[in-house]
């Protein structure tokens, strides 16, 4: 019987507790600084990779993945494995999901996921990036729980998962809470730090503005507070949900919440708002409903007529989870030991890991290339001495003798001789020799490159930066969470968007940090790249997000949408007809709109007869053979101008057209000549010139004074002398120094400054100057570019 060692119970408990604590810290709760994964997450991803569940392959049952993970790598409860798998698939939990789930994986309302037998899963492209090169000896492999297989201690992780996806966990005496961040910002910071290792946290924060949560929201911490959190690795991020105030007919208003703070349960938030109303703590709310769908969050709060919407919102932020704090604690495992690291140190550890992966991968590739070159050189020797080699093989009594003769006769190694003996006779051709010499050349170039990478740290850093650039080209995206400049929010957002006659939309958010000229240029470039012949730009404008925008079609119908609900980036409206005009509510004096048809009929109406009615409703009843040509907001000018394709222009007082309802047909606006039609219209007051452009490229400026004010329904005056087969495309009131955009039939977009040295001043009866000398191309539209407004102003 072995001697029993007596140990004081307090020492044994202390030792066992420390062992247990370290097991929890290293084995469950705290992520590795290199790949940002806990063991269960790493094992799930590796098991899926081993199963071949790649993004281009079919899904497999989640139960199969859980079983594979349990049976091979993680001998714990199946619930814990499935919960970890589900979390990695939730786009409201992970900023960049690592698992592509099919089926019910839970919801932001707190609904549980379906059982694992009902759901299916496969890896996302980013997960594959984390596993890439794992078969090239890039990371250490260790025996699994029963030593029957090997599993990785860490993933190669080309994607900086820890800082981009964040993590949270509670261990024994330790906790970690790392918020997610935007990959584009993190990648740029990593590239900078790799080149300038002495960079400060302040310098890195030029790239990383702050956390970026998958559910969006607004961070109200100051820039200095965020920098301090990144330096000390501890602190608290305050997130507010995003809301907008919508104005309704009859002086009614409502608040719409469309983004909620990270990890807030939407159902619980709505219950809390309802509780405020029920207990009388908030008396300005008349109705509350959840209109959220698969396109996003939409919590509608109807207000009483006398309620102040901004006061209601401030109460919601104060008394509900619409505003919450996210604790920050950068505790991670470094060499299996828990450490608290600053933002810079976390990024440094990732760079260090990637440089090690690059080194080990390059050594693997170098060895493989050198081995292959060694064989290729032997095969070339054999093919260059084909007859003698064949004779040696034929005269040998066995393979062993043939191998020995080949190695001594041609100074070959045993490996090379074996490769020659394994060759098929069909490869003893001249063409095969040429192919092998080309392969040798390629292998020598590869080996030289691998040795160059291994020669210095700078070369490895170049590879790292190149990899980050490749990742950026594939996965770069915009921030979802806004960083507020000030604590007091205006609840207003702005978008710059262009609408095409085809219904295509180019829509980009602008804020106080946005270079609006860059956004405008991007929109212009996108329109030019995606140009479709015959499709014109209807408008380019910058509008507050809560404004409704109306779209008018040539059939005299209107549809409308809130700016915030328009497709983001590049998209298409659900309108099948040609769009001839757009306006947004409140753009004109007393919210009035002018509609003009091709046959010269004009109508003036209130925009409340357009907005908030049924979609795609008729606003301009048309006579047979007529169609709507113009829709413009009544912006309180003195005069309105109607111009025709055959170059007539009529100016008259806008008040000559009285306001009518949506059923009215309108009155005669201009007396047209036979075979002429309305080409466009404009409102004019203080402008000095009218810019006139024709399809064949003739342009000029005419002084406004050359067009006397006439009466509605009269004939217009000639505005330009047209050449044969030419016609007017645009007339615009302008002043010197403004910018206009010229659109051509074949998709060219030309930005031109209104300047007499560029566009000549001429009489109304002159032809103007041909600025473009088109042959196959022609002008289809000239429009004035928007004047930018200050963010936060009501102007």
C-alpha positions in Angstrom: 0.0 0.0 0.0 1.4 3.4 -1.0 2.1 5.9 1.7 -0.7 8.4 2.1 0.6 11.9 2.1 -1.0 14.2 4.7 -1.7 17.7 3.5 -3.6 20.4 5.4 -7.1 20.7 4.1 -6.8 24.4 3.5 -3.8 23.9 1.3 -5.5 21.2 -0.7 -8.6 23.3 -1.2 -6.5 26.3 -2.2 -4.5 24.2 -4.7 -7.7 22.5 -6.2 -9.4 25.9 -6.4 -6.5 27.4 -8.3 -6.4 24.4 -10.7 -10.2 24.7 -11.2 -10.0 28.5 -11.8 -7.2 28.1 -14.4 -9.1 25.4 -16.1 -12.2 27.6 -16.4 -10.1 30.6 -17.5 -8.1 28.8 -20.1 -10.6 26.2 -21.1 -13.9 28.0 -21.2 -14.4 31.7 -20.6 -11.4 33.7 -21.8 -10.4 33.9 -25.5 -7.0 33.5 -26.9 -5.6 36.9 -28.0 -4.5 35.4 -31.4 -7.7 34.1 -32.9 -10.2 35.5 -30.4 -11.8 32.2 -29.9 -12.7 30.1 -26.8 -11.9 26.4 -27.1 -15.5 25.3 -27.9 -15.7 27.8 -30.7 -12.4 26.8 -32.1 -13.3 23.1 -32.0 -16.7 23.7 -33.7 -15.0 25.6 -36.6 -12.3 23.0 -37.0 -14.8 20.2 -36.9 -16.8 21.9 -39.6 -13.7 22.5 -41.7 -12.8 18.8 -41.4 -16.4 17.9 -42.4 -15.9 20.0 -45.6 -18.7 22.5 -44.7 -17.4 25.3 -46.8 -19.4 28.2 -48.1 -19.8 26.7 -51.6 -20.9 23.3 -50.2 -24.4 22.2 -49.0 -25.5 22.8 -45.5 -25.4 19.9 -43.0 -27.6 19.4 -39.9 -26.4 21.3 -36.8 -26.8 18.0 -34.9 -24.2 16.4 -37.2 -21.8 19.3 -36.4 -22.5 19.1 -32.7 -22.0 15.3 -32.7 -18.7 15.6 -34.7 -17.4 18.3 -32.2 -18.4 16.2 -29.1 -17.1 12.9 -30.4 -13.8 14.2 -31.6 -12.7 17.3 -29.7 -15.1 18.6 -27.0 -16.4 15.9 -24.6 -18.9 18.2 -22.8 -22.6 18.8 -23.0 -24.3 19.0 -26.4 -26.3 22.1 -25.3 -23.1 24.1 -24.6 -21.8 23.2 -28.1 -25.0 24.0 -29.9 -25.4 27.3 -28.0 -21.9 28.4 -29.1 -22.6 27.3 -32.7 -25.9 29.4 -32.7 -24.2 32.5 -31.3 -21.6 32.4 -34.1 -24.5 32.3 -36.6 -26.5 35.3 -35.2 -26.0 38.5 -37.2 -27.4 40.5 -34.3 -24.8 39.0 -31.9 -21.7 38.7 -34.1 -20.6 41.7 -36.1 -19.1 39.2 -38.6 -20.8 35.8 -38.2 -18.5 32.8 -38.6 -21.3 30.3 -39.3 -23.9 30.5 -42.0 -27.1 29.1 -40.5 -30.2 27.9 -42.2 -33.4 27.7 -40.1 -34.4 29.3 -36.9 -31.3 30.5 -35.1 -33.2 32.7 -32.6 -34.1 36.4 -32.9 -33.4 39.8 -31.4 -36.7 39.5 -29.6 -35.1 36.8 -27.4 -36.9 33.9 -29.2 -34.9 30.6 -28.7 -33.3 28.8 -31.6 -34.9 25.6 -33.0 -33.6 22.2 -31.9 -30.3 21.2 -33.5 -32.1 18.5 -35.5 -34.1 21.2 -37.4 -31.3 23.7 -38.2 -28.4 23.4 -40.7 -25.1 25.1 -40.8 -21.9 25.7 -42.8 -18.9 28.0 -42.5 -18.9 31.6 -43.7 -16.2 32.9 -46.0 -14.6 34.8 -43.0 -14.4 31.5 -41.0 -12.6 29.9 -43.9 -10.1 32.8 -43.8 -9.5 32.0 -40.2 -8.8 28.4 -41.0 -6.8 29.0 -44.2 -3.3 27.3 -44.3 -4.0 25.2 -41.2 -2.7 22.2 -43.1 0.6 23.9 -43.7 2.1 23.4 -40.2 1.2 27.0 -39.4 -0.1 26.3 -35.8 0.7 23.7 -33.2 -1.5 20.6 -33.1 -2.0 18.7 -29.9 -3.7 15.4 -29.1 -7.5 15.5 -28.5 -9.0 14.3 -25.2 -8.4 10.5 -26.0 -5.2 11.0 -28.1 -6.9 9.5 -31.1 -6.8 12.7 -33.2 -5.0 16.0 -33.2 -6.6 19.5 -32.8 -5.2 23.0 -33.2 -4.2 25.0 -30.2 -5.1 28.2 -32.2 -6.3 29.0 -35.7 -4.1 30.8 -38.2 -6.8 33.5 -38.2 -6.1 35.8 -41.1 -9.2 37.7 -39.9 -8.7 39.7 -36.7 -11.6 38.0 -35.0 -11.0 39.1 -31.4 -11.3 42.8 -31.9 -13.7 42.6 -34.8 -16.3 40.3 -33.3 -15.5 41.0 -29.7 -16.3 38.5 -26.9 -17.6 38.3 -23.3 -17.1 35.7 -20.6 -17.0 35.2 -16.8 -14.4 33.0 -15.3 -13.4 32.4 -11.7 -12.3 35.7 -10.4 -11.9 37.1 -13.9 -14.2 38.5 -16.6 -13.7 39.7 -20.2 -15.9 42.0 -22.2 -14.5 43.2 -25.6 -16.9 45.1 -27.9 -17.0 44.4 -31.7 -15.3 46.7 -34.1 -15.4 47.6 -37.8 -13.1 45.3 -39.9 -12.1 48.1 -42.3 -11.0 50.3 -39.5 -9.1 47.5 -37.7 -7.4 46.4 -40.9 -6.1 49.9 -41.6 -4.9 50.2 -38.0 -3.1 46.9 -38.2 -1.4 47.9 -41.4 -0.3 51.2 -39.8 1.0 49.5 -36.6 2.9 46.9 -38.6 4.8 49.7 -40.4 5.1 51.9 -37.4 5.5 49.7 -34.2 5.9 52.8 -32.0 2.5 54.2 -33.0 0.5 55.5 -30.0 -3.1 54.6 -29.1 -4.1 58.1 -30.2 -2.6 57.4 -33.7 -4.4 54.1 -33.9 -7.7 55.8 -33.1 -7.3 57.9 -36.3 -8.4 54.6 -37.9 -10.4 52.9 -35.1 -13.1 55.4 -34.2 -14.7 53.2 -31.6 -16.7 50.0 -31.2 -19.0 49.1 -34.1 -22.0 47.0 -32.9 -24.0 44.7 -35.3 -27.3 46.3 -34.2 -26.0 49.9 -35.0 -26.9 52.6 -32.5 -25.1 55.7 -31.4 -22.1 55.8 -29.1 -22.1 59.0 -27.0 -18.6 58.7 -25.4 -16.3 61.5 -26.4 -13.2 60.8 -28.5 -11.0 61.4 -25.4 -13.1 58.9 -23.4 -12.8 56.2 -26.1 -9.0 56.7 -26.3 -8.7 56.4 -22.5 -10.7 53.1 -22.6 -8.4 51.8 -25.3 -5.3 52.8 -23.2 -6.4 51.4 -19.9 -8.3 48.4 -21.3 -11.2 49.2 -19.0 -14.3 51.5 -19.1 -17.8 51.7 -20.3 -19.3 52.5 -23.7 -22.7 54.2 -23.7 -24.9 53.2 -26.6 -28.2 54.8 -27.6 -30.7 53.4 -30.0 -31.5 55.4 -33.2 -34.8 57.1 -33.6 -36.3 59.6 -35.9 -39.3 62.0 -35.6 -41.8 61.7 -38.5 -44.3 64.4 -39.2 -47.8 63.3 -40.3 -50.8 65.1 -41.8 -52.9 67.1 -39.4 -50.0 68.3 -37.3 -49.5 64.8 -35.9 -46.1 63.4 -35.1 -44.6 60.0 -34.2 -41.3 58.6 -33.1 -39.8 55.6 -34.9 -37.0 53.6 -33.3 -35.1 51.8 -36.0 -31.9 50.7 -34.3 -31.6 49.5 -30.7 -28.5 49.1 -28.5 -26.4 45.9 -28.6 -27.7 43.0 -26.6 -31.0 44.7 -25.8 -34.1 42.4 -26.2 -36.6 44.2 -28.5 -39.6 42.7 -26.8 -38.4 43.8 -23.3 -37.7 47.3 -24.6 -41.3 47.6 -25.9 -42.6 46.2 -22.7 -40.7 48.8 -20.8 -42.0 51.6 -23.0 -45.6 50.3 -22.5 -45.0 50.2 -18.7 -44.1 53.9 -18.7 -47.3 54.7 -20.5 -49.4 52.4 -18.2 -48.0 53.9 -15.0 -48.5 57.5 -16.3 -44.8 58.3 -16.2 -44.9 59.2 -20.0 -48.2 60.9 -21.0 -47.3 62.0 -24.5 -47.6 58.5 -26.1 -51.0 57.6 -27.7 -50.1 54.2 -29.3 -47.2 51.8 -29.5 -46.6 49.0 -32.1 -43.8 46.9 -33.5 -43.6 47.0 -37.3 -40.2 45.3 -37.5 -39.6 42.7 -40.2 -36.7 41.0 -42.0 -35.6 44.3 -43.4 -34.9 45.8 -40.0 -36.2 47.2 -36.7 -39.2 49.6 -36.7 -40.9 50.4 -33.4 -43.6 53.1 -34.0 -44.6 55.4 -31.1 -47.6 57.5 -32.0 -47.7 60.8 -30.0 -50.5 62.9 -28.8 -51.1 66.2 -30.6 -49.6 68.4 -27.8 -46.6 66.1 -27.1 -43.0 67.3 -27.7 -41.3 64.4 -29.6 -37.8 65.4 -28.4 -38.9 65.4 -24.8 -40.6 62.0 -25.2 -37.4 60.6 -26.8 -35.2 61.9 -24.0 -37.5 60.3 -21.5 -37.3 56.9 -23.3 -33.5 57.2 -23.3 -33.5 57.9 -19.6 -36.1 55.4 -18.5 -35.7 52.4 -20.9 -32.9 50.2 -22.3 -33.0 52.4 -25.4 -29.8 53.7 -23.8 -27.4 51.3 -22.1 -23.8 50.9 -21.1 -21.5 48.2 -22.5 -18.7 47.3 -20.0 -15.2 47.1 -21.5 -12.5 44.8 -20.1 -9.7 43.6 -22.4 -8.8 40.4 -20.5 -7.4 37.8 -22.9 -5.1 34.7 -22.8 -1.5 35.3 -23.8 0.6 32.1 -23.8 -2.3 30.5 -21.8 -2.0 33.2 -19.1 -4.7 35.8 -18.5 -3.6 39.3 -19.1 -5.2 42.7 -19.5 -4.0 44.3 -22.7 -4.5 47.8 -24.2 -5.9 48.1 -27.8 -2.4 48.5 -29.1 -1.1 45.4 -27.3 -4.0 43.3 -28.7 -3.2 44.5 -32.2 0.5 43.8 -31.7 -0.2 40.3 -30.5 -2.3 39.6 -33.6 0.5 40.9 -35.9 3.0 38.8 -34.0 0.8 35.7 -34.5 0.3 36.4 -38.2 4.0 36.9 -38.7 4.6 33.5 -37.1 2.0 31.9 -39.3 3.5 33.6 -42.4 7.0 32.2 -41.4 5.8 28.7 -40.8 3.6 28.6 -43.9 6.6 29.9 -46.0 8.9 27.3 -44.5 6.3 24.6 -45.4 5.9 25.9 -48.9 9.7 26.3 -49.3 10.3 22.7 -48.3 7.6 21.4 -50.6 8.9 23.5 -53.5 12.5 22.3 -52.9 11.4 18.7 -52.7 9.5 19.0 -55.9 12.4 20.8 -57.6 14.7 18.0 -56.5 12.4 15.4 -58.2 11.9 17.6 -61.3 15.6 17.9 -61.8 15.9 14.1 -61.6 13.1 13.6 -64.2 14.8 16.1 -66.6 18.0 14.1 -66.4 16.1 10.9 -67.2 14.2 12.5 -70.1 17.4 14.0 -71.5 19.0 10.5 -71.4 15.7 8.6 -72.2 17.2 5.8 -74.3 19.9 4.9 -71.9 17.6 5.1 -68.9 15.1 2.8 -70.6 18.0 0.4 -71.4 19.1 0.4 -67.7 15.6 -0.4 -66.5 15.1 -3.1 -69.1 18.5 -4.8 -68.4 18.1 -4.7 -64.6 16.9 -7.9 -62.9 14.7 -6.0 -60.4 13.7 -2.5 -59.2 16.4 -2.4 -56.6 19.2 -2.9 -59.2 17.7 -0.4 -61.6 17.6 2.2 -58.7 21.2 1.5 -57.8 22.4 1.8 -61.5 20.5 5.1 -62.0 21.9 6.7 -58.8 25.5 5.8 -59.7 25.4 6.4 -63.5 23.7 9.9 -63.3 24.6 11.0 -59.7 20.9 10.9 -58.6 19.5 10.5 -55.1 17.3 7.5 -54.2 14.3 9.8 -54.2 15.0 11.0 -57.7 15.6 7.4 -58.9 12.3 6.3 -57.4 10.5 9.1 -59.2 12.1 8.0 -62.5 11.1 4.4 -62.0 7.5 5.5 -61.2 7.2 7.4 -64.5 4.9 6.1 -67.1 6.4 5.4 -70.5 4.1 8.0 -72.1 6.0 10.8 -70.4 9.2 10.1 -72.3 8.5 12.7 -74.9 10.1 16.0 -76.0 7.0 17.9 -74.9 7.3 16.5 -71.4 10.9 17.7 -71.2 9.8 21.2 -72.1 7.0 21.1 -69.5 9.4 20.0 -66.8 11.9 22.7 -67.6 9.1 25.3 -67.4 8.1 23.8 -64.0 11.7 24.0 -62.8 11.9 27.6 -63.7 8.6 28.4 -61.8 9.8 26.4 -58.8 13.1 28.2 -58.7 11.3 31.6 -58.8 9.0 30.4 -56.0 11.9 29.2 -53.9 13.7 32.5 -54.4 10.5 34.4 -53.3 10.1 32.2 -50.2 13.7 32.7 -49.2 13.3 36.5 -49.7 10.2 36.5 -47.4 12.1 34.5 -44.7 15.2 36.7 -45.0 13.9 39.7 -43.0 11.1 40.8 -40.7 10.3 43.7 -43.2 9.6 41.2 -45.9 7.2 39.3 -43.7 5.4 42.6 -42.8 5.0 43.3 -46.5 3.2 40.0 -46.9 1.1 40.8 -43.9 0.1 44.2 -45.3 -0.6 42.6 -48.7 -2.9 40.0 -47.0 -4.8 42.8 -45.2 -5.3 44.6 -48.5 -6.7 41.4 -50.1 -9.0 41.0 -47.1 -10.1 44.6 -47.4 -10.9 44.2 -51.0 -13.2 41.3 -50.2 -14.8 42.2 -46.8 -14.5 46.0 -46.4 -17.8 47.5 -45.1 -19.1 50.7 -43.6 -19.7 51.3 -39.9 -23.1 50.4 -38.5 -22.7 52.3 -35.2 -22.5 56.1 -35.3 -20.0 58.0 -33.1 -21.9 61.0 -31.8 -20.0 64.3 -31.7 -22.0 65.6 -28.8 -24.1 64.3 -25.9 -27.2 66.1 -27.0 -28.5 64.4 -30.2 -30.7 66.1 -32.8 -32.3 62.8 -33.9 -31.7 63.8 -37.5 -29.8 62.0 -40.2 -29.1 63.0 -43.8 -28.7 61.0 -47.1 -27.5 62.1 -50.5 -29.2 60.1 -53.2 -29.7 60.1 -57.0 -32.8 58.7 -58.6 -32.7 57.4 -62.2 -35.7 57.4 -64.6 -35.5 53.6 -64.5 -36.1 53.6 -60.7 -32.5 52.8 -59.8 -31.3 54.5 -56.6 -27.8 55.5 -55.5 -28.1 56.4 -51.8 -25.4 57.2 -49.2 -25.6 58.5 -45.7 -23.8 61.8 -44.9 -22.8 63.1 -41.5 -20.5 65.7 -39.9 -17.5 63.6 -40.7 -18.4 63.0 -44.4 -16.7 64.7 -47.3 -19.9 65.4 -49.3 -18.0 66.2 -52.5 -16.5 62.7 -52.3 -19.9 61.1 -51.8 -21.3 63.1 -54.7 -18.4 62.1 -56.9 -18.9 58.4 -55.9 -22.6 58.7 -56.9 -21.6 60.3 -60.3 -19.0 57.5 -60.9 -21.5 54.8 -60.0 -24.1 56.2 -62.4 -21.6 56.4 -65.2 -20.4 52.8 -64.7 -24.0 51.5 -64.6 -25.4 53.6 -67.3 -28.3 52.2 -69.4 -29.0 54.0 -72.7 -32.1 56.2 -72.5 -32.2 56.2 -68.7 -31.8 59.7 -67.3 -30.9 61.2 -63.9 -34.2 62.5 -62.5 -32.5 64.3 -59.5 -29.5 64.3 -57.2 -30.3 65.8 -53.7 -29.4 65.7 -50.0 -32.4 65.1 -47.7 -33.2 64.5 -44.1 -33.8 60.8 -43.4 -37.3 61.3 -41.9 -38.6 63.2 -45.0 -40.9 61.3 -47.3 -39.9 61.5 -51.0 -42.5 61.2 -53.8 -41.8 59.6 -57.2 -43.9 60.6 -60.2 -44.3 58.4 -63.3 -45.3 59.3 -66.8 -48.7 57.8 -66.3 -49.6 60.5 -63.8 -49.2 58.3 -60.8 -47.2 58.9 -57.6 -45.5 56.6 -55.0 -43.7 57.7 -51.9 -41.1 56.4 -49.4 -39.3 57.8 -46.4 -35.7 58.6 -47.3 -34.5 56.2 -44.5 -36.4 53.4 -46.2 -34.8 53.8 -49.6 -32.3 51.1 -50.7 -28.9 51.9 -49.3 -25.9 52.1 -51.5 -27.2 50.9 -54.9 -30.7 49.6 -55.3 -34.0 49.7 -57.2 -37.4 51.1 -56.4 -40.4 48.9 -56.7 -41.7 51.0 -59.6 -42.0 49.5 -63.0 -42.7 52.7 -65.0 -40.5 55.6 -66.0 -40.0 58.2 -63.3 -40.2 61.8 -64.5 -39.8 63.7 -61.2 -39.2 63.6 -57.5 -40.0 65.9 -54.6 -39.8 65.6 -50.8 -42.3 66.9 -48.4 -41.8 70.4 -47.2 -39.5 71.3 -50.1 -42.0 73.8 -51.5 -43.8 76.8 -50.1 -46.8 75.6 -48.1 -46.0 72.1 -49.4 -47.3 72.7 -53.0 -46.3 70.9 -56.2 -46.5 71.7 -59.9 -47.3 68.9 -62.4 -47.0 69.5 -66.2 -47.8 67.1 -69.1 -46.1 66.8 -72.5 -49.2 68.5 -74.1 -48.7 71.6 -71.9 -51.4 70.9 -69.2 -50.3 72.3 -65.8 -51.7 71.5 -62.3 -50.8 72.8 -58.8 -51.7 70.8 -55.8 -51.0 70.3 -52.1 -48.4 67.6 -51.4 -50.7 66.1 -48.7 -52.7 64.8 -51.6 -49.5 62.8 -52.6 -48.0 61.6 -49.3 -49.4 59.2 -46.9 -52.1 58.0 -49.3 -52.1 54.6 -51.0 -49.0 53.8 -53.0 -49.0 54.2 -56.7 -52.2 56.4 -56.8 -53.2 58.8 -59.6 -52.4 62.4 -59.0 -52.7 63.8 -62.6 -55.6 62.4 -64.7 -54.4 62.5 -68.3 -56.1 63.1 -71.6 -55.7 60.3 -74.2 -52.2 60.3 -75.8 -50.8 62.6 -73.1 -48.3 61.8 -70.3 -46.7 63.5 -67.3 -43.5 65.3 -68.2 -42.6 67.4 -65.1 -43.1 67.3 -61.3 -41.4 70.1 -59.3 -41.9 71.5 -55.8 -43.4 75.0 -55.6 -40.4 76.8 -53.9 -42.0 80.2 -53.5 -40.5 81.9 -56.6 -42.2 84.7 -58.5 -42.3 82.9 -61.9 -42.6 79.5 -63.5 -41.0 78.6 -66.9 -42.2 75.9 -69.3 -40.0 75.0 -72.2 -40.5 72.8 -75.3 -38.4 70.4 -77.4 -38.6 72.9 -80.3 -37.0 75.7 -78.1 -40.0 77.8 -77.0 -39.9 79.2 -73.5 -42.8 80.8 -71.6 -42.4 82.6 -68.3 -45.5 83.5 -66.3 -46.5 84.2 -62.7 -46.9 81.0 -60.8 -49.9 82.2 -58.9 -51.8 82.2 -62.2 -52.2 78.4 -61.5 -54.5 77.9 -58.6 -54.3 74.9 -56.2 -56.6 72.0 -57.0 -57.3 68.5 -55.6 -55.8 65.3 -56.8 -58.9 64.5 -59.0 -58.5 67.8 -61.1 -57.1 67.5 -64.6 -55.3 70.9 -64.6 -55.4 73.9 -67.0 -53.5 74.9 -70.2 -49.9 76.0 -69.3 -48.5 76.8 -72.7 -49.8 77.0 -76.2 -47.8 74.4 -78.2 -47.1 74.4 -81.9 -48.1 71.3 -83.9 -45.6 68.4 -83.4 -44.1 70.2 -80.3 -44.1 69.0 -76.7 -43.1 70.1 -73.2 -39.5 69.1 -72.5 -39.3 70.5 -69.0 -40.0 73.3 -66.5 -38.3 75.4 -63.8 -39.0 78.0 -61.1 -37.2 81.3 -61.3 -36.8 84.4 -59.3 -33.4 85.9 -58.5 -31.3 84.1 -61.1 -29.5 86.2 -63.8 -29.2 83.6 -66.5 -30.9 80.7 -68.1 -28.6 77.8 -69.3 -29.9 76.2 -72.5 -28.6 72.8 -73.8 -29.5 70.9 -76.9 -29.2 67.2 -77.7 -26.3 67.8 -80.2 -24.2 69.5 -77.6 -25.0 73.2 -78.2 -25.0 75.2 -75.0 -25.3 78.9 -74.0 -26.3 81.3 -71.3 -29.1 83.8 -72.0 -29.9 86.7 -69.7 -33.3 86.3 -68.0 -34.3 89.8 -69.0 -34.5 88.6 -72.7 -37.7 86.7 -71.7 -40.5 89.0 -70.8 -43.2 87.7 -68.4 -46.3 86.7 -70.3 -49.6 85.1 -69.4 -50.3 81.4 -68.8 -51.6 79.6 -71.8 -49.7 81.8 -74.4 -47.1 80.8 -76.9 -43.5 80.8 -75.7 -40.6 82.8 -77.1 -37.7 81.2 -79.1 -34.9 80.5 -76.6 -32.3 79.0 -79.1 -31.9 78.6 -82.8 -31.9 74.9 -83.5 -30.0 73.0 -86.2 -31.6 70.3 -88.2 -32.7 67.2 -86.2 -31.6 69.0 -83.0 -33.9 69.6 -80.0 -33.8 71.2 -76.5 -33.0 68.8 -73.6 -32.7 71.2 -70.7 -33.1 74.8 -69.6 -32.0 75.7 -66.1 -31.9 79.1 -64.2 -28.3 79.6 -63.0 -25.8 82.1 -61.7 -22.2 82.3 -62.5 -20.0 79.9 -60.4 -22.6 77.2 -59.9 -21.9 73.6 -61.0 -24.1 71.6 -63.5 -23.9 68.0 -64.6 -24.2 67.0 -68.2 -25.5 63.4 -68.9 -25.0 61.9 -72.4 -26.9 59.0 -74.1 -23.9 56.7 -73.7 -23.4 57.3 -70.0 -20.8 60.0 -69.9 -21.2 62.4 -67.0 -19.5 65.8 -67.3 -19.3 68.3 -64.4 -19.1 71.9 -65.8 -18.7 75.2 -64.0 -21.2 77.9 -65.1 -18.7 80.4 -66.4 -18.8 82.6 -69.6 -15.3 81.4 -70.5 -16.7 77.8 -70.6 -20.4 78.3 -71.6 -20.8 81.5 -73.7 -23.4 84.2 -73.1 -25.7 84.6 -76.2 -28.9 86.1 -77.4 -32.0 84.0 -77.2 -32.2 83.8 -81.0 -28.5 82.5 -81.3 -27.5 78.9 -81.8 -25.0 78.8 -78.9 -21.7 77.0 -79.1 -21.1 73.3 -79.7 -19.2 72.2 -76.6 -18.9 68.5 -77.4 -18.9 67.8 -81.1 -20.8 64.6 -80.7 -20.9 62.0 -83.4 -22.8 58.9 -82.1 -23.4 60.4 -78.6 -25.8 63.1 -77.5 -26.9 65.1 -74.4 -30.0 63.7 -72.6 -30.1 65.9 -69.5 -28.4 68.8 -67.8 -29.1 69.3 -64.1 -27.9 71.5 -61.3 -25.8 69.8 -58.6 -27.0 70.2 -55.0 -25.8 72.9 -52.7 -24.7 71.2 -49.5 -26.4 72.0 -46.2 -24.8 71.9 -42.8 -25.6 68.7 -40.9 -28.0 69.3 -38.0 -29.5 72.5 -39.5 -33.1 72.6 -40.6 -32.2 74.5 -43.8 
